[in-house]
């Protein structure tokens, strides 16, 4: 499995966290600021992760 390294940040005083997507990848996927992005949990080659895709309007 290949990929680009990024970071996950969990905020102490919040019930949420953030995954940073590099701008170059967002641009390659034609993602714009505040686009709806769906997340699906997938198991690929024995590794569990997220599959993210832009929700079309």
Buried (B, 14 or more C-beta within 10 A) or exposed (E): EEEEEEEEEEEEEEEEEEEEBEEEEBEEBEBEEEEEEEEEEEEEEEEEEEEEEBEEE
